[in-house]
């Protein structure tokens, strides 16, 4: 898993998603609304983050809610975005 970590933090969209998931579980629509990203970008990067074993999800009815496997991923993402001076 540790070899996969740099890939999780190597994209601004993934950083924003991880940062948004730090506060609460969200579905795709929640991430689009609260993170200022397009639906296609969110869906594409959620799959990548799931494959990298950084996030997980739970099904609630027809919705899938995503969550961080570890809040440290959100903290790291927020720090990187802050260093890059990119709005979260």
C-alpha positions as CSV (number, residue, x, y, z in Angstrom):
1,X,0.0,0.0,0.0
2,X,2.8,2.4,0.8
3,X,4.1,2.2,-2.8
4,X,0.7,3.4,-4.0
5,X,0.5,6.5,-1.8
6,X,2.4,8.9,-4.0
7,X,-0.2,8.3,-6.8
8,X,-3.0,9.2,-4.4
9,X,-1.5,12.6,-3.8
10,X,-0.1,13.3,-7.3
11,X,-3.3,14.9,-8.7
12,X,-5.1,18.1,-7.6
13,X,-8.5,16.6,-8.1
14,X,-7.7,13.6,-5.9
15,X,-6.3,16.0,-3.3
16,X,-9.5,17.9,-3.3
17,X,-11.6,14.8,-3.0
18,X,-9.6,13.5,-0.1
19,X,-9.8,16.8,1.6
20,X,-13.6,16.9,1.2
21,X,-13.9,13.4,2.5
22,X,-12.1,14.3,5.7
23,X,-15.1,16.0,7.2
24,X,-17.8,13.4,6.4
25,X,-18.9,10.6,4.1
26,X,-20.2,11.9,0.8
27,X,-21.7,10.5,-2.4
28,X,-20.7,11.6,-5.9
29,X,-23.3,14.4,-5.9
30,X,-22.1,15.7,-2.5
31,X,-18.5,15.7,-3.7
32,X,-19.5,17.6,-6.9
33,X,-21.4,20.2,-4.9
34,X,-19.0,20.6,-2.0
35,X,-15.7,20.3,-3.7
36,X,-16.4,22.3,-6.9
37,X,-15.5,19.4,-9.3
38,X,-17.3,18.0,-12.3
39,X,-19.2,14.7,-12.0
40,X,-17.0,12.9,-14.5
41,X,-13.8,14.0,-12.8
42,X,-15.1,12.9,-9.4
43,X,-16.2,9.5,-10.7
44,X,-12.9,8.9,-12.4
45,X,-10.8,9.8,-9.5
46,X,-12.9,8.0,-6.9
47,X,-12.2,4.8,-8.8
48,X,-8.5,5.5,-8.8
49,X,-8.5,6.3,-5.1
50,X,-10.5,3.1,-4.4
51,X,-8.0,1.1,-6.4
52,X,-5.1,2.7,-4.4
53,X,-6.9,1.6,-1.2
54,X,-7.1,5.1,0.2
55,X,-10.9,5.3,0.3
56,X,-13.8,2.9,0.9
57,X,-17.5,3.2,0.5
58,X,-20.8,2.0,1.9
59,X,-24.0,1.6,0.1
60,X,-27.1,3.4,1.4
61,X,-30.0,2.4,-0.8
62,X,-29.1,3.4,-4.4
63,X,-26.4,5.8,-3.2
64,X,-22.7,4.9,-2.6
65,X,-21.1,7.0,0.2
66,X,-17.3,7.3,0.1
67,X,-15.1,7.7,3.1
68,X,-11.4,7.9,3.9
69,X,-9.8,4.7,5.2
70,X,-7.7,6.9,7.4
71,X,-8.2,10.6,8.3
72,X,-4.5,11.2,7.8
73,X,-5.0,11.1,4.1
74,X,-7.4,14.1,4.4
75,X,-4.9,16.0,6.6
76,X,-2.1,15.4,4.2
77,X,-4.2,16.5,1.3
78,X,-5.2,19.7,3.0
79,X,-1.6,20.5,3.8
80,X,-0.5,19.9,0.2
81,X,-3.3,22.1,-1.1
82,X,-2.5,24.8,1.4
83,X,1.2,24.7,0.4
84,X,0.2,24.9,-3.3
85,X,-2.2,27.8,-2.4
86,X,-5.1,26.0,-4.0
87,X,-8.6,26.5,-2.6
88,X,-10.1,23.5,-1.0
